[in-house]
Amino acid sequence: MGQRVPGRAGRVAAVALKVPNGRRGGLAGRFFGGAVPLPDVNVLVLTGVATKDAQLRPKASGQVKAEFSFEVARPFFRADGEAVSDLFLIDAWGPLGEWTARHVKQGQRFLIIGTLNKESYITRHGGKEHLTVVKAKEIRPLEQDVFAGAPLDFGEVRKDHWHEELIDAQLALVRQLASEVASPASSLE
């Protein structure tokens, strides 16, 4: 049976569960006295632009993977006026990967929902390299600037710490995007 851990303003932040066999459950166990909150969450939501066409890469296992690079603009500029952005490598597997290879083209805007994963590989010279990849679980085309008319204060978005109201506004925007933007990949299931 779980024990409720109260959050701010009386809301429930997590439902903590005792870990079997006396394990403490890593960092969560240390913070919750041996109880572990619900499973860790690894969800990433990105909007941005594909910087190259998706490429289909069949694997030796028979699985199909598509990959492409994706640029996400940050909400600020460098001191010299240059825009700041982040570049991500996106992987899509199976039927979503096949759809991605056919539809993701350079310059198009997308909403991507996925997870952040670390991978490692051996280089041609025998060294080990590490790479952070976004594993797409959903990819939806965006035909407009999703932030147009959004109730976000970009001055607040730029800060190093977000207050609860800004987090709620960001989550509301994600909910709105997920419900309003058609999912062409939903026919894959």
Secondary structure, DSSP 4 states (H G I P E B T S, - for coil): --EEEE-GGG-EEEEEEEPGGG---HHHHHHTTTEE-SSP---EEEEEEESS--EEEE-TTS-EEEEEEEEEEEEEE-TTS-EEEEEEEEEEEHHHHHHHHHH--TT-EEEEEEEEEEEEEE-TTS-EEEEEEEEEEEEEEE-S-TTTT----HHHHTSSS--HHHHHHHHHHHHHHHHHS--GGGGG-
